[in-house]
Amino acid sequence: MPRPAPSRTPRRAITVLAASAIAVLTPLFGTAIADARPYVLHKGHVDAIAPLVQDGRFQLQVNDDTLLYGPKAYRGVDDVLFAVSDEAKAISPGGAYALFAPAGEPLWLIPQGQNPAAVWAGWSTENDSLRNGAFAGGAAGLFDFELVDHDGPGEVYDFQTGGFGQIMPVWTSDRALRAANPAWKDRWTVPAGSHVHSNWVFTRPGAHHLTFRVSGTRSSDGARLSATARYHFFVGALPSAPPATGGATDGAGVPDLEVDGLDQENTAGATVSLRAAQDPVTDRSDVRWFSRADAEAEWAPLAGAAGATTTVTATDELAGRQIQARLYDAQDVPIARSVPQALRVQGAVPAPGPTPTPDVPAPTPDAPTPDPVPTPAPASAPAPAPVPAPASAPGAAVAGGASSAPPIKGVRIAASAGLRTVARSGVTVRLAAPVPGSRVSAELTATGAAARRLGLAAPDGRRTVARAKVLRTGAGDEVRLVVRPSAAVRARLARSRATAVSLRLSVVVTSPQGQRSRVTRTLVVRGAAR
């Protein structure tokens, strides 16, 4: 467990980055927000509300597991800005979600299940100082959480999603709603040893300050201990990209890490090729692989797997296990982790997982709301929880169930007039809009002898020549991506005398809960007549 930080955590390695970020952010946030906020957390896992006892004092800190500034560490609340960027923007589908915004209006969502492109904030009472009967109440100790104040535009709503997609309120800043519906409140109870994620909904962009208080009764003397802290959020597009690195990464930046090769079902005994792709590509190449069963808390090294490209055998022992790739820096610190995905083997029976939590009925004004259900604590990077997303917008492709990957429908590829057109304009892809909040990405790889002669494919296989991403989806009947090669690749295509080049287009849709679907198409692009 990381050592709790003092209220101020100066780090010389990030001074320049922090100063440059503050210079850019101050006009937008105001001096009161930007001053002395060296940690801008815009993606990755973090326990935002993390009470603990340090130096004999009960206090609130932030347990930062994003890896944006080095290894997992506790940070002072005033040192942290939570950036809920437009990667977390979604469109209200109406219905039950019209409570937050009318159909078609934007919302900004920190989801209950991880969206790798956005911050994933929750709360935790897992610190050792809170355990082993140190606090009274229940079997292990109970803590009262309270939203004291919200200073910002619009309202903030927090809820969990039930097994059938029903809204289970936790807390809200909306005083009128709290008065009209007792299911929505400003305080809730959390047992010691809990790790909880929920859906945080912001209805308006801008600067938000959320003040929380956590209280508990010390067992040794019955004293009531309380800590209050003001948390700082910015919702919406930042004027420039937030800093993505700290001292531990030597300025190399923190890429997204995506794994290819786990999207299909494998026959027993088959060799499965895995590839961990960085986006953007850095000079780091130390990729290591790990696995764990759903019922296991700790990740274990994946035997025989190493490097950005590796192979494993589809065995009964690996069937159903989550696979994760991690990228390490020169100090042997993991700086990026892929979203865990299960290895599927035909006919194999995976090891049993934990007993599922029973579905909780949707709350009504006449029935009290259950306290939030703890989320299993992540060992390194948490596995996304299979929580159904809100009802889809018109024309959206709806996932087949809580554990299903979202289907990809209506894929259309614009006809190309030839290599020169691809070089100039790229490849246009259209597909039916998936569940709101999904991420869509596309990758173009070159294969075959002609591509190898052009230097577009490696001698022993294929090479990626272009990528495109739509990091969020909202209302609408269709998503459009343009996959355009880099300048160097465009120049080679434009000069090519090849009669045809094979290009493999791969489109990936990742749901808000981290489940992925993929479709591939092979394009034979004709060369210009000579």
Secondary structure, DSSP 8 states (H G I E B T S, - for coil): ------S----GGGHHHHHHHHHHHHHHH-HHHHTT--EEE-SEEEEEEEEEEETTEEEEEEEEES-TTSS-EEE-GGGEEEEE-GGGEEE--SGGGGGTS-TT-EEEEE-SS--TTSEEEEEE---GGG-TTSB-STTT-EEEEEEEEEESSS-EEEEEE-TTS-EEEEEES-HHHHHH-TTS-SEEEEETT-EEE-EEEESS-EEEEEEEEEEEEBTTT--EEEEEEEEEEEES--SS------GGGTT----EEEEES-SSEE-TT-EEEEEEEEES--S--EEEEEEE-TT-SS-EEEEEEESSEEEEE--TTTTT-EEEEEEE-TTS-EEEE---EE-EETT-----------------TTS-----------SSS------------TT-B--SSTTS-------EE-----HHHHHHH-EEEEEE-BSTT-EEEEEEEEEHHHHHHTTSS-TTS-EEEEEEEE----SSSEEEEEE---HHHHHHHHH---SEEEEEEEEEEE-TTS-EEEEEEEEEEE----
